[in-house]
């Protein structure tokens, strides 16, 4: 069985969960979506994250999607989001996901944590609940989760638990945090870990230069993210920034609170990754005017990146 470890790098798209217009999981789109991410250069895949509408799924849905994606993407590691208010539900999904082929799980802290000790203790309890044999991604997303994890707190978590192998970095601003985490490894105070970054790819250009190993986010052009990661690692700085800059207007548009997922699903549908841009209720949506604005951004982007000509 493939297991996630600290060498993970490249592009791990955060996958959407495809639904039919009546709110059922669209099995056909699960396959086409997985194929799409693979064609975009994914070196791994993350499912059932925040962007995957995970709280709207029951355990049966979650395990069925996990089984289908892991079978379809058998050659790359699949990470499954298992964050839950209770450890019993978290453990059931984590163990079930691993039994169905997952390479590891991602755990985000609940929003009620405030002190450093609370955060450290939470991860200790979570890992005890799921078992220390399951590779863990620590999700650091203070903008949405409202939990601030300092570099020293993160170092403590990673040092305390051998099973914690990756940081999903989504702090904002967070460039200095990446530098601090890499500094800990350089001075020997923390083991090597993988760092993949999110935030819709908004800071990927400089995150790579600060020492990130790649991207784990849901921007509707994951192939662009893969290219930026590749160019950055090859030292082709100008080419990486030029490509990234061309996509910035659409990346910015996706950052709108409450509309980002709807925009992403709309573009992914236009690109043929999924059959419908539907979300399971409670759902957000974008108006016809907003769709026209996205179409305009795509047309402008297509002048520099033909992949946007959809």
Helices and strands as residue ranges (DSSP letters): E 10-14, H 27-39, E 44-47, G 50-52, G 54-56, H 59-72, E 77-81, H 87-99, E 104-108, H 116-130, E 136-140, H 142-145, H 151-160, E 164-169, H 175-186, E 194-197, G 199-201, H 204-210, E 214-215, H 222-233, H 237-254, H 260-270, H 288-302, G 306-308
